[in-house]
Amino acid sequence: MEVFVARQPIFDRNQEAVAYELLYRNNEINMFPNIDGDQATADVIINSYLNIGLESLSAGKPCFINFTENLLKLRVPTYFNPREIVVEILESVIPGQEVLTVCRELKDLGYKIALDDFVFTESNPYCRELMKLADYVKVDFMNTTESERGSIEVLSNLLGYRLLAEKVETEGDYEEANKKGYHFFQGYFFSKPKIIATHDVPTYFHSYYSIIQSLEMNEPSIDRISQLIEQDLSLSYKLLKLINSPAYRPKHKIHSIRQAIVLLGLLEIKRWIYVLAVREQVGKRRQLENEVITLCLTRAKMCELLAEKHHRASLKSSYFLTGMFSLMDTILSMPIDRILKDLPLNDDICSALTGSRNDLKDILELVISIEKADWSDLEEKMRELKLNKKEVMESYHQFCKWTEELLSHEVTELT
């Protein structure tokens, strides 16, 4: 039985990622004879998290995991360490005595409880009792009105739960939720340019020293140096900006980092790496930036891999750069078309990044569907591209782990 797992970050008021929601879906109808569908799903959840590794998905942060009523009654949440998860009760669960009993048991064991898209029903006497047990109540900002959210917001002060605004898609949503006293936020608001007010791309400082070490070898490897620069969004951006300056401007558009290095030359690379290393000062990056850069790196590797599987191996560097620069407007807080004017990327990459339909854009959108856990859209795209669902998801989890290891290495270098 195949399971798709994606994660979405949850931010606090300081815009720091404090948790993830893990989103999963069973891709087949129950294949175990005489076993209830929820029981089969429970087995799938446990096996998938054990196989994938919860740590590689969560980066050490607690994970919100959805549970149906039957899964609650089966005590499936107790399969997990209470420090690792938040028990998210789906909106389809009708508050009743048995559900309350299970939730009290979970609270006694140290689990935290979140109510998803909860609607307060005065006629149900168990509603208020369940809300008293909740640590968090999630409110859907996309599909509710201000008046519908009002009662949940008022009761938060009375009953003591914390408000989590989900499906926050715009800066306006974020500002409204913040003003109304919401403690946590989830959604793609952080992808909007105005949310991140930086105008430079944060650098992973160990990259400088790894590249300098490679450059100082008797026979520097262009492939190795290319690989190191590709792993660092900041250096990739600065390299392309440099080569597009009047002193070096190439005659042809760039389709890979390796091509840029060859055109610029190792001596110039070495000179500028030293300048950048001296200029940069170590500072604490915001978690919001970390999450966006994590997405960029994962997208880059996924686009590269899918290019190979889609019989576009000769163009995989272009796919890599498309994923790498797909959120550059967010990081630099400026329109993508303005950014691309300063970068010598080839026309196909620029078209994909500005929204025009082509093969690069199709692959990028498939990867974004995984991030958003938009399974119906993902399945349609994989059918169109003739890609194997299981292989794609296994690769996604592999590259999430690769990105986390890359970023954790940088933290180790600085401490």
BAVEXPA-91738 format. One record per residue (C-alpha): x, y, z; residue number from 1. Coordinates in steps of 0.05 Angstrom, whole numbers, padded with zeros to 5 digits, always signed. Layout:
// residues N
<X->X&Y->Y&Z->Z&k->NUM>;
...
This chain:
// residues 415
<X->+00000&Y->+00000&Z->+00000&k->1>;
<X->+00028&Y->+00067&Z->-00021&k->2>;
<X->+00027&Y->+00128&Z->+00024&k->3>;
<X->+00042&Y->+00199&Z->+00005&k->4>;
<X->+00071&Y->+00244&Z->+00060&k->5>;
<X->+00083&Y->+00318&Z->+00055&k->6>;
<X->+00096&Y->+00371&Z->+00108&k->7>;
<X->+00075&Y->+00443&Z->+00118&k->8>;
<X->+00110&Y->+00488&Z->+00168&k->9>;
<X->+00073&Y->+00522&Z->+00224&k->10>;
<X->+00100&Y->+00590&Z->+00246&k->11>;
<X->+00094&Y->+00630&Z->+00310&k->12>;
<X->+00085&Y->+00705&Z->+00317&k->13>;
<X->+00160&Y->+00715&Z->+00307&k->14>;
<X->+00153&Y->+00679&Z->+00240&k->15>;
<X->+00196&Y->+00622&Z->+00265&k->16>;
<X->+00178&Y->+00551&Z->+00245&k->17>;
<X->+00158&Y->+00515&Z->+00309&k->18>;
<X->+00123&Y->+00453&Z->+00281&k->19>;
<X->+00102&Y->+00417&Z->+00218&k->20>;
<X->+00036&Y->+00387&Z->+00197&k->21>;
<X->+00046&Y->+00320&Z->+00164&k->22>;
<X->-00005&Y->+00307&Z->+00109&k->23>;
<X->-00015&Y->+00237&Z->+00084&k->24>;
<X->-00061&Y->+00198&Z->+00039&k->25>;
<X->-00070&Y->+00125&Z->+00025&k->26>;
<X->-00068&Y->+00117&Z->-00050&k->27>;
<X->-00106&Y->+00052&Z->-00053&k->28>;
<X->-00173&Y->+00026&Z->-00028&k->29>;
<X->-00165&Y->-00021&Z->+00032&k->30>;
<X->-00128&Y->-00081&Z->+00005&k->31>;
<X->-00130&Y->-00123&Z->+00069&k->32>;
<X->-00190&Y->-00171&Z->+00071&k->33>;
<X->-00236&Y->-00166&Z->+00131&k->34>;
<X->-00198&Y->-00107&Z->+00161&k->35>;
<X->-00232&Y->-00041&Z->+00174&k->36>;
<X->-00208&Y->+00016&Z->+00129&k->37>;
<X->-00186&Y->+00059&Z->+00187&k->38>;
<X->-00146&Y->+00001&Z->+00216&k->39>;
<X->-00111&Y->-00008&Z->+00150&k->40>;
<X->-00096&Y->+00066&Z->+00147&k->41>;
<X->-00069&Y->+00063&Z->+00218&k->42>;
<X->-00021&Y->+00008&Z->+00197&k->43>;
<X->+00000&Y->+00049&Z->+00137&k->44>;
<X->+00013&Y->+00112&Z->+00178&k->45>;
<X->+00057&Y->+00076&Z->+00228&k->46>;
<X->+00095&Y->+00036&Z->+00177&k->47>;
<X->+00108&Y->+00096&Z->+00133&k->48>;
<X->+00134&Y->+00140&Z->+00189&k->49>;
<X->+00178&Y->+00084&Z->+00213&k->50>;
<X->+00205&Y->+00072&Z->+00143&k->51>;
<X->+00214&Y->+00145&Z->+00124&k->52>;
<X->+00235&Y->+00166&Z->+00194&k->53>;
<X->+00197&Y->+00218&Z->+00232&k->54>;
<X->+00260&Y->+00255&Z->+00249&k->55>;
<X->+00278&Y->+00266&Z->+00176&k->56>;
<X->+00208&Y->+00294&Z->+00164&k->57>;
<X->+00204&Y->+00337&Z->+00226&k->58>;
<X->+00274&Y->+00366&Z->+00234&k->59>;
<X->+00265&Y->+00355&Z->+00309&k->60>;
<X->+00201&Y->+00396&Z->+00313&k->61>;
<X->+00133&Y->+00369&Z->+00336&k->62>;
<X->+00088&Y->+00344&Z->+00281&k->63>;
<X->+00013&Y->+00355&Z->+00276&k->64>;
<X->-00018&Y->+00289&Z->+00252&k->65>;
<X->-00091&Y->+00280&Z->+00232&k->66>;
<X->-00133&Y->+00226&Z->+00265&k->67>;
<X->-00203&Y->+00202&Z->+00249&k->68>;
<X->-00252&Y->+00181&Z->+00303&k->69>;
<X->-00237&Y->+00107&Z->+00293&k->70>;
<X->-00162&Y->+00119&Z->+00297&k->71>;
<X->-00171&Y->+00156&Z->+00362&k->72>;
<X->-00213&Y->+00099&Z->+00391&k->73>;
<X->-00159&Y->+00051&Z->+00369&k->74>;
<X->-00109&Y->+00093&Z->+00410&k->75>;
<X->-00064&Y->+00100&Z->+00348&k->76>;
<X->-00034&Y->+00166&Z->+00374&k->77>;
<X->-00001&Y->+00127&Z->+00430&k->78>;
<X->+00044&Y->+00093&Z->+00378&k->79>;
<X->+00082&Y->+00159&Z->+00377&k->80>;
<X->+00123&Y->+00194&Z->+00430&k->81>;
<X->+00081&Y->+00251&Z->+00459&k->82>;
<X->+00140&Y->+00299&Z->+00450&k->83>;
<X->+00141&Y->+00284&Z->+00375&k->84>;
<X->+00069&Y->+00296&Z->+00355&k->85>;
<X->+00007&Y->+00338&Z->+00365&k->86>;
<X->-00057&Y->+00298&Z->+00359&k->87>;
<X->-00099&Y->+00335&Z->+00307&k->88>;
<X->-00173&Y->+00315&Z->+00311&k->89>;
<X->-00207&Y->+00321&Z->+00244&k->90>;
<X->-00269&Y->+00363&Z->+00235&k->91>;
<X->-00308&Y->+00300&Z->+00216&k->92>;
<X->-00302&Y->+00275&Z->+00288&k->93>;
<X->-00367&Y->+00289&Z->+00325&k->94>;
<X->-00354&Y->+00305&Z->+00399&k->95>;
<X->-00382&Y->+00250&Z->+00444&k->96>;
<X->-00369&Y->+00215&Z->+00509&k->97>;
<X->-00321&Y->+00163&Z->+00480&k->98>;
<X->-00281&Y->+00215&Z->+00442&k->99>;
<X->-00275&Y->+00256&Z->+00506&k->100>;
<X->-00252&Y->+00195&Z->+00545&k->101>;
<X->-00197&Y->+00181&Z->+00494&k->102>;
<X->-00175&Y->+00254&Z->+00493&k->103>;
<X->-00170&Y->+00256&Z->+00570&k->104>;
<X->-00127&Y->+00193&Z->+00568&k->105>;
<X->-00082&Y->+00225&Z->+00516&k->106>;
<X->-00076&Y->+00289&Z->+00557&k->107>;
<X->-00058&Y->+00248&Z->+00619&k->108>;
<X->-00003&Y->+00215&Z->+00578&k->109>;
<X->+00026&Y->+00282&Z->+00558&k->110>;
<X->-00002&Y->+00290&Z->+00487&k->111>;
<X->-00024&Y->+00357&Z->+00460&k->112>;
<X->-00089&Y->+00362&Z->+00423&k->113>;
<X->-00109&Y->+00406&Z->+00364&k->114>;
<X->-00179&Y->+00412&Z->+00335&k->115>;
<X->-00180&Y->+00420&Z->+00260&k->116>;
<X->-00231&Y->+00467&Z->+00228&k->117>;
<X->-00272&Y->+00461&Z->+00291&k->118>;
<X->-00342&Y->+00489&Z->+00291&k->119>;
<X->-00373&Y->+00504&Z->+00359&k->120>;
<X->-00443&Y->+00474&Z->+00364&k->121>;
<X->-00483&Y->+00498&Z->+00424&k->122>;
<X->-00533&Y->+00441&Z->+00417&k->123>;
<X->-00478&Y->+00390&Z->+00429&k->124>;
<X->-00459&Y->+00391&Z->+00503&k->125>;
<X->-00393&Y->+00355&Z->+00489&k->126>;
<X->-00367&Y->+00411&Z->+00444&k->127>;
<X->-00346&Y->+00457&Z->+00501&k->128>;
<X->-00315&Y->+00399&Z->+00540&k->129>;
<X->-00273&Y->+00379&Z->+00480&k->130>;
<X->-00251&Y->+00451&Z->+00471&k->131>;
<X->-00229&Y->+00453&Z->+00544&k->132>;
<X->-00182&Y->+00395&Z->+00529&k->133>;
<X->-00153&Y->+00426&Z->+00466&k->134>;
<X->-00085&Y->+00459&Z->+00466&k->135>;
<X->-00097&Y->+00488&Z->+00397&k->136>;
<X->-00158&Y->+00503&Z->+00353&k->137>;
<X->-00144&Y->+00511&Z->+00279&k->138>;
<X->-00186&Y->+00561&Z->+00241&k->139>;
<X->-00191&Y->+00557&Z->+00165&k->140>;
<X->-00180&Y->+00628&Z->+00139&k->141>;
<X->-00195&Y->+00611&Z->+00067&k->142>;
<X->-00264&Y->+00580&Z->+00076&k->143>;
<X->-00293&Y->+00618&Z->+00135&k->144>;
<X->-00321&Y->+00688&Z->+00144&k->145>;
<X->-00299&Y->+00737&Z->+00198&k->146>;
<X->-00365&Y->+00726&Z->+00236&k->147>;
<X->-00357&Y->+00650&Z->+00233&k->148>;
<X->-00288&Y->+00657&Z->+00264&k->149>;
<X->-00312&Y->+00704&Z->+00318&k->150>;
<X->-00342&Y->+00654&Z->+00367&k->151>;
<X->-00279&Y->+00610&Z->+00365&k->152>;
<X->-00235&Y->+00671&Z->+00377&k->153>;
<X->-00277&Y->+00695&Z->+00436&k->154>;
<X->-00279&Y->+00627&Z->+00469&k->155>;
<X->-00203&Y->+00620&Z->+00465&k->156>;
<X->-00194&Y->+00669&Z->+00523&k->157>;
<X->-00248&Y->+00634&Z->+00564&k->158>;
<X->-00227&Y->+00562&Z->+00552&k->159>;
<X->-00151&Y->+00571&Z->+00547&k->160>;
<X->-00134&Y->+00541&Z->+00479&k->161>;
<X->-00087&Y->+00575&Z->+00430&k->162>;
<X->-00110&Y->+00597&Z->+00361&k->163>;
<X->-00077&Y->+00571&Z->+00298&k->164>;
<X->-00096&Y->+00605&Z->+00232&k->165>;
<X->-00090&Y->+00557&Z->+00173&k->166>;
<X->-00095&Y->+00567&Z->+00098&k->167>;
<X->-00066&Y->+00636&Z->+00108&k->168>;
<X->-00052&Y->+00653&Z->+00035&k->169>;
<X->-00042&Y->+00728&Z->+00034&k->170>;
<X->-00008&Y->+00783&Z->+00073&k->171>;
<X->-00078&Y->+00809&Z->+00090&k->172>;
<X->-00098&Y->+00742&Z->+00121&k->173>;
<X->-00034&Y->+00742&Z->+00162&k->174>;
<X->-00043&Y->+00813&Z->+00187&k->175>;
<X->-00116&Y->+00800&Z->+00205&k->176>;
<X->-00100&Y->+00737&Z->+00244&k->177>;
<X->-00042&Y->+00770&Z->+00280&k->178>;
<X->-00086&Y->+00829&Z->+00299&k->179>;
<X->-00141&Y->+00782&Z->+00325&k->180>;
<X->-00091&Y->+00749&Z->+00372&k->181>;
<X->-00075&Y->+00684&Z->+00335&k->182>;
<X->-00013&Y->+00650&Z->+00362&k->183>;
<X->+00006&Y->+00607&Z->+00303&k->184>;
<X->+00000&Y->+00610&Z->+00227&k->185>;
<X->+00000&Y->+00559&Z->+00172&k->186>;
<X->-00005&Y->+00568&Z->+00097&k->187>;
<X->+00031&Y->+00598&Z->+00038&k->188>;
<X->+00032&Y->+00669&Z->+00062&k->189>;
<X->+00108&Y->+00663&Z->+00072&k->190>;
<X->+00115&Y->+00654&Z->-00003&k->191>;
<X->+00090&Y->+00725&Z->-00015&k->192>;
<X->+00146&Y->+00776&Z->-00027&k->193>;
<X->+00125&Y->+00826&Z->+00025&k->194>;
<X->+00129&Y->+00777&Z->+00083&k->195>;
<X->+00205&Y->+00770&Z->+00080&k->196>;
<X->+00237&Y->+00838&Z->+00082&k->197>;
<X->+00308&Y->+00819&Z->+00064&k->198>;
<X->+00343&Y->+00839&Z->+00000&k->199>;
<X->+00400&Y->+00790&Z->+00000&k->200>;
<X->+00402&Y->+00715&Z->-00001&k->201>;
<X->+00426&Y->+00683&Z->+00064&k->202>;
<X->+00491&Y->+00644&Z->+00054&k->203>;
<X->+00510&Y->+00577&Z->+00084&k->204>;
<X->+00579&Y->+00597&Z->+00109&k->205>;
<X->+00611&Y->+00529&Z->+00108&k->206>;
<X->+00602&Y->+00531&Z->+00032&k->207>;
<X->+00655&Y->+00585&Z->+00026&k->208>;
<X->+00706&Y->+00544&Z->+00063&k->209>;
<X->+00690&Y->+00479&Z->+00026&k->210>;
<X->+00697&Y->+00515&Z->-00041&k->211>;
<X->+00761&Y->+00550&Z->-00020&k->212>;
<X->+00790&Y->+00483&Z->+00001&k->213>;
<X->+00771&Y->+00453&Z->-00067&k->214>;
<X->+00800&Y->+00513&Z->-00104&k->215>;
<X->+00867&Y->+00507&Z->-00068&k->216>;
<X->+00878&Y->+00435&Z->-00091&k->217>;
<X->+00932&Y->+00421&Z->-00142&k->218>;
<X->+00880&Y->+00400&Z->-00193&k->219>;
<X->+00813&Y->+00432&Z->-00174&k->220>;
<X->+00752&Y->+00393&Z->-00196&k->221>;
<X->+00702&Y->+00437&Z->-00233&k->222>;
<X->+00649&Y->+00384&Z->-00221&k->223>;
<X->+00662&Y->+00385&Z->-00146&k->224>;
<X->+00661&Y->+00461&Z->-00143&k->225>;
<X->+00597&Y->+00463&Z->-00185&k->226>;
<X->+00565&Y->+00414&Z->-00136&k->227>;
<X->+00584&Y->+00456&Z->-00076&k->228>;
<X->+00558&Y->+00521&Z->-00106&k->229>;
<X->+00493&Y->+00486&Z->-00128&k->230>;
<X->+00481&Y->+00468&Z->-00055&k->231>;
<X->+00482&Y->+00541&Z->-00035&k->232>;
<X->+00426&Y->+00585&Z->-00061&k->233>;
<X->+00463&Y->+00649&Z->-00042&k->234>;
<X->+00527&Y->+00631&Z->-00079&k->235>;
<X->+00488&Y->+00607&Z->-00140&k->236>;
<X->+00452&Y->+00674&Z->-00143&k->237>;
<X->+00515&Y->+00715&Z->-00132&k->238>;
<X->+00553&Y->+00675&Z->-00185&k->239>;
<X->+00500&Y->+00688&Z->-00237&k->240>;
<X->+00496&Y->+00762&Z->-00218&k->241>;
<X->+00572&Y->+00767&Z->-00225&k->242>;
<X->+00576&Y->+00734&Z->-00293&k->243>;
<X->+00521&Y->+00779&Z->-00318&k->244>;
<X->+00559&Y->+00842&Z->-00298&k->245>;
<X->+00588&Y->+00885&Z->-00355&k->246>;
<X->+00658&Y->+00858&Z->-00343&k->247>;
<X->+00639&Y->+00785&Z->-00356&k->248>;
<X->+00571&Y->+00786&Z->-00391&k->249>;
<X->+00568&Y->+00721&Z->-00432&k->250>;
<X->+00547&Y->+00717&Z->-00505&k->251>;
<X->+00501&Y->+00658&Z->-00490&k->252>;
<X->+00449&Y->+00646&Z->-00436&k->253>;
<X->+00468&Y->+00603&Z->-00377&k->254>;
<X->+00436&Y->+00535&Z->-00368&k->255>;
<X->+00478&Y->+00507&Z->-00310&k->256>;
<X->+00523&Y->+00528&Z->-00253&k->257>;
<X->+00580&Y->+00488&Z->-00285&k->258>;
<X->+00574&Y->+00528&Z->-00349&k->259>;
<X->+00578&Y->+00593&Z->-00308&k->260>;
<X->+00641&Y->+00569&Z->-00273&k->261>;
<X->+00675&Y->+00550&Z->-00339&k->262>;
<X->+00658&Y->+00617&Z->-00370&k->263>;
<X->+00682&Y->+00656&Z->-00310&k->264>;
<X->+00744&Y->+00615&Z->-00297&k->265>;
<X->+00771&Y->+00585&Z->-00232&k->266>;
<X->+00817&Y->+00644&Z->-00218&k->267>;
<X->+00760&Y->+00693&Z->-00219&k->268>;
<X->+00717&Y->+00645&Z->-00178&k->269>;
<X->+00773&Y->+00641&Z->-00126&k->270>;
<X->+00781&Y->+00716&Z->-00123&k->271>;
<X->+00707&Y->+00730&Z->-00112&k->272>;
<X->+00698&Y->+00673&Z->-00063&k->273>;
<X->+00752&Y->+00704&Z->-00019&k->274>;
<X->+00719&Y->+00773&Z->-00025&k->275>;
<X->+00651&Y->+00745&Z->-00006&k->276>;
<X->+00679&Y->+00704&Z->+00052&k->277>;
<X->+00713&Y->+00765&Z->+00082&k->278>;
<X->+00652&Y->+00809&Z->+00072&k->279>;
<X->+00599&Y->+00762&Z->+00101&k->280>;
<X->+00585&Y->+00767&Z->+00175&k->281>;
<X->+00554&Y->+00710&Z->+00213&k->282>;
<X->+00483&Y->+00728&Z->+00235&k->283>;
<X->+00423&Y->+00691&Z->+00257&k->284>;
<X->+00375&Y->+00678&Z->+00200&k->285>;
<X->+00301&Y->+00679&Z->+00211&k->286>;
<X->+00268&Y->+00611&Z->+00211&k->287>;
<X->+00221&Y->+00637&Z->+00157&k->288>;
<X->+00281&Y->+00646&Z->+00110&k->289>;
<X->+00305&Y->+00576&Z->+00128&k->290>;
<X->+00239&Y->+00545&Z->+00108&k->291>;
<X->+00238&Y->+00581&Z->+00041&k->292>;
<X->+00310&Y->+00562&Z->+00026&k->293>;
<X->+00295&Y->+00490&Z->+00047&k->294>;
<X->+00239&Y->+00490&Z->-00004&k->295>;
<X->+00285&Y->+00518&Z->-00058&k->296>;
<X->+00338&Y->+00465&Z->-00047&k->297>;
<X->+00287&Y->+00408&Z->-00045&k->298>;
<X->+00252&Y->+00435&Z->-00107&k->299>;
<X->+00319&Y->+00439&Z->-00144&k->300>;
<X->+00338&Y->+00367&Z->-00130&k->301>;
<X->+00268&Y->+00341&Z->-00144&k->302>;
<X->+00264&Y->+00378&Z->-00210&k->303>;
<X->+00332&Y->+00351&Z->-00230&k->304>;
<X->+00312&Y->+00280&Z->-00213&k->305>;
<X->+00245&Y->+00284&Z->-00248&k->306>;
<X->+00279&Y->+00311&Z->-00310&k->307>;
<X->+00319&Y->+00247&Z->-00314&k->308>;
<X->+00257&Y->+00204&Z->-00303&k->309>;
<X->+00220&Y->+00245&Z->-00356&k->310>;
<X->+00275&Y->+00231&Z->-00407&k->311>;
<X->+00304&Y->+00301&Z->-00402&k->312>;
<X->+00371&Y->+00282&Z->-00370&k->313>;
<X->+00410&Y->+00326&Z->-00418&k->314>;
<X->+00372&Y->+00386&Z->-00391&k->315>;
<X->+00373&Y->+00368&Z->-00317&k->316>;
<X->+00415&Y->+00428&Z->-00299&k->317>;
<X->+00361&Y->+00474&Z->-00326&k->318>;
<X->+00309&Y->+00438&Z->-00285&k->319>;
<X->+00354&Y->+00444&Z->-00224&k->320>;
<X->+00360&Y->+00519&Z->-00233&k->321>;
<X->+00285&Y->+00526&Z->-00243&k->322>;
<X->+00272&Y->+00494&Z->-00176&k->323>;
<X->+00329&Y->+00532&Z->-00143&k->324>;
<X->+00304&Y->+00601&Z->-00163&k->325>;
<X->+00230&Y->+00587&Z->-00158&k->326>;
<X->+00222&Y->+00627&Z->-00093&k->327>;
<X->+00274&Y->+00681&Z->-00106&k->328>;
<X->+00219&Y->+00734&Z->-00107&k->329>;
<X->+00203&Y->+00715&Z->-00036&k->330>;
<X->+00274&Y->+00718&Z->-00012&k->331>;
<X->+00291&Y->+00784&Z->-00045&k->332>;
<X->+00222&Y->+00816&Z->-00036&k->333>;
<X->+00216&Y->+00838&Z->-00108&k->334>;
<X->+00180&Y->+00815&Z->-00171&k->335>;
<X->+00210&Y->+00755&Z->-00205&k->336>;
<X->+00213&Y->+00789&Z->-00273&k->337>;
<X->+00255&Y->+00845&Z->-00243&k->338>;
<X->+00303&Y->+00794&Z->-00212&k->339>;
<X->+00311&Y->+00755&Z->-00277&k->340>;
<X->+00334&Y->+00818&Z->-00313&k->341>;
<X->+00398&Y->+00813&Z->-00273&k->342>;
<X->+00409&Y->+00739&Z->-00284&k->343>;
<X->+00435&Y->+00708&Z->-00349&k->344>;
<X->+00388&Y->+00647&Z->-00346&k->345>;
<X->+00364&Y->+00616&Z->-00410&k->346>;
<X->+00295&Y->+00634&Z->-00438&k->347>;
<X->+00262&Y->+00568&Z->-00419&k->348>;
<X->+00281&Y->+00576&Z->-00346&k->349>;
<X->+00258&Y->+00649&Z->-00345&k->350>;
<X->+00192&Y->+00630&Z->-00378&k->351>;
<X->+00179&Y->+00575&Z->-00326&k->352>;
<X->+00195&Y->+00622&Z->-00268&k->353>;
<X->+00149&Y->+00676&Z->-00295&k->354>;
<X->+00091&Y->+00628&Z->-00303&k->355>;
<X->+00093&Y->+00608&Z->-00377&k->356>;
<X->+00075&Y->+00536&Z->-00392&k->357>;
<X->+00133&Y->+00491&Z->-00414&k->358>;
<X->+00165&Y->+00426&Z->-00392&k->359>;
<X->+00205&Y->+00460&Z->-00337&k->360>;
<X->+00142&Y->+00492&Z->-00309&k->361>;
<X->+00104&Y->+00426&Z->-00311&k->362>;
<X->+00157&Y->+00391&Z->-00269&k->363>;
<X->+00161&Y->+00449&Z->-00220&k->364>;
<X->+00086&Y->+00449&Z->-00211&k->365>;
<X->+00087&Y->+00374&Z->-00197&k->366>;
<X->+00137&Y->+00385&Z->-00141&k->367>;
<X->+00095&Y->+00442&Z->-00113&k->368>;
<X->+00034&Y->+00396&Z->-00113&k->369>;
<X->+00073&Y->+00349&Z->-00067&k->370>;
<X->+00091&Y->+00406&Z->-00020&k->371>;
<X->+00018&Y->+00427&Z->-00015&k->372>;
<X->-00007&Y->+00355&Z->-00009&k->373>;
<X->-00053&Y->+00368&Z->-00068&k->374>;
<X->-00059&Y->+00294&Z->-00083&k->375>;
<X->-00112&Y->+00297&Z->-00138&k->376>;
<X->-00071&Y->+00348&Z->-00177&k->377>;
<X->-00007&Y->+00308&Z->-00164&k->378>;
<X->-00038&Y->+00244&Z->-00191&k->379>;
<X->-00062&Y->+00279&Z->-00253&k->380>;
<X->+00006&Y->+00310&Z->-00266&k->381>;
<X->+00042&Y->+00243&Z->-00255&k->382>;
<X->-00005&Y->+00209&Z->-00304&k->383>;
<X->+00008&Y->+00263&Z->-00356&k->384>;
<X->+00083&Y->+00258&Z->-00347&k->385>;
<X->+00082&Y->+00181&Z->-00341&k->386>;
<X->+00118&Y->+00182&Z->-00274&k->387>;
<X->+00116&Y->+00128&Z->-00221&k->388>;
<X->+00081&Y->+00154&Z->-00158&k->389>;
<X->+00119&Y->+00111&Z->-00109&k->390>;
<X->+00187&Y->+00129&Z->-00138&k->391>;
<X->+00170&Y->+00203&Z->-00138&k->392>;
<X->+00149&Y->+00204&Z->-00065&k->393>;
<X->+00208&Y->+00162&Z->-00042&k->394>;
<X->+00254&Y->+00213&Z->-00077&k->395>;
<X->+00217&Y->+00271&Z->-00045&k->396>;
<X->+00229&Y->+00242&Z->+00025&k->397>;
<X->+00302&Y->+00227&Z->+00007&k->398>;
<X->+00314&Y->+00299&Z->-00015&k->399>;
<X->+00278&Y->+00328&Z->+00046&k->400>;
<X->+00329&Y->+00289&Z->+00087&k->401>;
<X->+00386&Y->+00312&Z->+00042&k->402>;
<X->+00366&Y->+00385&Z->+00052&k->403>;
<X->+00359&Y->+00377&Z->+00128&k->404>;
<X->+00428&Y->+00345&Z->+00132&k->405>;
<X->+00458&Y->+00401&Z->+00089&k->406>;
<X->+00428&Y->+00456&Z->+00133&k->407>;
<X->+00444&Y->+00420&Z->+00198&k->408>;
<X->+00516&Y->+00415&Z->+00175&k->409>;
<X->+00518&Y->+00490&Z->+00169&k->410>;
<X->+00492&Y->+00498&Z->+00240&k->411>;
<X->+00546&Y->+00451&Z->+00264&k->412>;
<X->+00599&Y->+00493&Z->+00229&k->413>;
<X->+00576&Y->+00555&Z->+00265&k->414>;
<X->+00571&Y->+00527&Z->+00336&k->415>;
